């Protein structure tokens, strides 16, 4: 089994998670093509909005720079004013070029390396965020897949491995977060006033009322811990409907956290979007076109092989 194999066959039957057959389960290249555009177009948003504070490191004295381990091992340059500006603009321009789908390997590797350096610059001043790992993995695996077009429904083992790697990293982000809670806070994290303190410090009009319900926030702490420890179950998700439901649940969780305490793991949320079967949008377009032109309904359904179903109705 090779990672570059292409086939016109649909995804294979369910496999045991984390086995070779599961890692290299073929998925349509169109799924990667859509997600690739989303990921690369998010980078300018991240650079200028989500992590705009990284640019301020250009004016921080270099003696405050304490590089991460990878920065020390690779002898990455100290982020002077010039270095920060060059990385910033090179990253944005490379990402916009990569979103076009041209030279997917060359531009993809350039984006990954530049974004990794941007993260080293960001996290080498005493603060390390854990919401970047899945997105970094996504940027690392996209160049390995090569060319992928929005209408290409051929299945690829390389695409399967790439999407599986992002899914596993998304899962580990939650599971290791629970492990860290137990490692550093112990059961006091769940039995104490963790969320109460968070709401008192960062609460919004949508969450302050929870302070008046004595049992609510302590219960939420146990539910959050249980959800994070149960994260490996998401590797069992197989059907398209289940994938869509999982994405809605995860994004809903992060929207709820943002609404309550103003914290959003936006790069992680972008990585979550890789779970969706984006290739089904082609079938959705055919259905809409058929509804506008009833006479074409049969042809549209046959062309997309979905019998006129909705975009998430078929299983993988």
N, C-alpha and C positions, 0 to 999 in steps of 0.2 A: 504493500500500500504506500503510495507516494503522495506527498502533500500537494503536488502540482496537477494531479489527475483531474481531467474534465470529463463529464458525462452528461448525457441528456436525460438520464434517469432521475426521478425525484429522490428526496432524501431517503436513506435506508431506514429499516425498522428500528425500533427502540433498542438501545444498547445500554449496558451497565455503565453508569457514570464513572469517568476517569480511566476507563479501559482504552486501549488503542482504537478500537472501533468507535468508541464514543468521541474521542478527541478528533478523529479524522472523518467524522460523519459528514458527507457532502452536503453543502447548502448552496442555493442559487447565488450566482455572482451578482445578480441585481440587488440582493440584500446588502452586500458589501458596498456596492456603488452608491446607494442612497445614504447609508450610514457614513461613508467616507466624506461625502459633501457636508453632511451635518457636522461631523467632527472638525473638519478643516475650517469651515466657516465660523465655528464657535471660537476659534483661536483669537481672531481680532477682538471679539467681544471680551474674551478673557483678559487679553493684554491691556485693553484700554478701559475696561469697566470692572470685571470681577477681581483682577489682581493689578489694578492701576497703581497700587502702592509699591509694587516692585520697582517701577520707574524711579521712585524716590531714592532708592539705594545708589543711584548714580551720584548723588550728592552727599552720601554718608562717608565719613573718613574710612579709608581702607583698613585701618587697624581694628575696626569693629567686625570685620569679615572673618568668620570662623567656619571654613568650608565643611560641608558634609563629607562623610567618608569617601564617597565617590569622587568628590572634588579634589580631595587630597591624593587619592590613588591615581587619578588621571592628570594631576597637576594642571587643573583648569585655571584659566587666568583670573587674577584678582579683579573683581568688578569695579573698574574705574569708570569715570563718567563716559568715556568713549566706548568701553566694552559694553556697558549696559545699553547704550543707544544703538550700537551696531547689532547686538543680539535682538533687541526689541524689533527693529525695523526689518532685519533679515528674516525673522520668524514670521512676521505678519505677511510680508511679500511672498515668502515660500509657501505659506498656508493658502493664500489666495490662488497662487499658481497651481498648487496641488489639488485644490477643489475642482479645477477644470477637468481633472482626469488625465491630463497629459503627463508623460514620464512618471508613472505612478511609483516606480521603485526609487528613482533618483530623488524626486521631490519629496516622496514620503519619508525617506531616510533623513533628508535634510530637515524636514519639519520635526521629526522625532528628536534628533540631536539638538536642534536649536531650542525646542521646548524643554528638553531635559536640562539644558544649561540655564534656561530662564527659571526653572524650578530650583536649581542649585543657588542661583542668585537670590531667589525669593526666600529660601528656607535656611540660609546660612547665617542668620542673624538672631538665632535663639528661638525661632518658632517654626515648627514642622507640622504641616497639615496632612491629614490622612485621607483627604477626599480627592487626591490627585493620582493615586496608584492605578486605578482601573482605567482612567483616561490615558495615562502614560503607556500602559500595556496596549491599549487600542491603537495609539500612534505607532507603537513598535511593531505590531503585527500587520497593520494595513499595507506597508510596503512589500511584505512577503507574499501577498496575494497576487500582485501584479494588476494587469488591466482588467477592469470590470465596468460594464455598461449597464445603464438603468433597465434596458430591455433584454438583457442577457439572462435567460432562465436556465442556462446550463449549470449543472451542479459541480462544485469544486471542493476537493478535499482540503486544499489550502485555505479556502474561505471557511470551511468547517472548523479547521483548527484555530483560525483567527478568532472567530466568534466564540468558540468554546473557551479560549484563553481569556477573553474579556469577561465572559460569564463567570468563570471560576474566580477571577480577581474581584468582581463585584461581590460574589458570595463571601470571599475571604475578608473583604473590607468590613462586612457586618460581623462575621464570626470572630475575627481577631479583635474587633472593638469590644465585644463581650468579654473575650479573654483578658484584654487589657483592664477592663473594669474590675474583674476579679483579681487580677494580679496586683493592681495598685490600690484599689479601694476595698476589695473583699466584699463580703455580703453587706457591708455597711452601705455600699452604693445602692443596693436595692431596698434596704430597710431604713435608710436614713432620709434626709430631706434634700436629696440631690436636685430633683426637679423643682421643688419649692424654692430653693436658692436660685435656680436658673430663672424662674418666673419673676422672682423679686428683683433680680438684677437686670433682666432683659425683657421682661414681660410686655405684651402689647394689650390693647383694648380687647383683643379676642381671647386672651388667656388669663388675665388678672382675676376673672371671676372664679377660676379653678381654686384659688387660694381659700375660698369660702366653703369648699366641699372637702372635708377632712380626708376622706378615703380615696379621692380621685387620683391625685398625683402619686401617692405611694403605690396604688394599683398600676398606674401607667409605667412606673419604674420596673415592676415585675414583668409586665407585658413586653416592654421594650427589650429587657434582658432575654426573655424567652424567645422573642422574634429573632434576635441576633444569634443566639445559640442554635436556633432551628434553621438558620440560613442555608446549610448544606442541602436541605430538601429542595431548594430551587433548582438543583442540578437534575432533578427528576422531571422537570417540566418538559413536555414534549409537543403537545398540539399547539396550533397557532392561537386558538382561543385562550389556552392556558398561558401562553407567552404574553398575549395582550393583557390578560388579567393580572399577571405578575408585574408587568411594567406599570399598570395603573395603580396597583397597590403600593409599589415602591415609590413612585413619584408622588402619590397621595400622601405617603408618610413624610416625605421631605417637604412637601408644601405645607403640611400641618405643622411641622417643626418650625418652618419659616414664619408661618402666621402667628405662632405662639411666642417664639423667642428671637425671631429675626436672624436665624442661622440657616443658610442654604448651601448644600454641597453641590454646586452647579456642575463642575467637571464630572463628578460622579454620576449625576443625573444624565449627562450626555452619554456617558459610557453605558448606562442602563438601556438607552435607546437601541443599542446594538442587538438586544434580545428580540426586538420586533421583526416579524417576517415582512420586511418592506417590499419584497417582490410582489406581494398580494395587491399592492396599490394598482398594479397594471390591470388586474381583474376587476377592481373597483371602477376604474375608468371605463372599462368595457361595459360594465353593467349600467353605468350612468348614460353612456352613449346609446345603449340599447333601449333604455327607457325613453330617451328623446326620440329615437327612431325605432318604433316597435317592430318594424319589418326586419331589422337587423339583429333582433334579440338572439335568434338561434345561432347566427353566424358568430356573434360576439362571444356567446358562451362556449361554442365549440373551439374558437380560436384560442381562448385562454384556458380551456380545459376545466372550467369550474362550474359549468352548468348554470351560470347566472347567479352564483352565491355571492355573499358579501366578502369583503377583503380578508376577514379573519376566520372564515368558516371552515376552511379545509385544514386537516391535520397535516403535519410535516411528514 
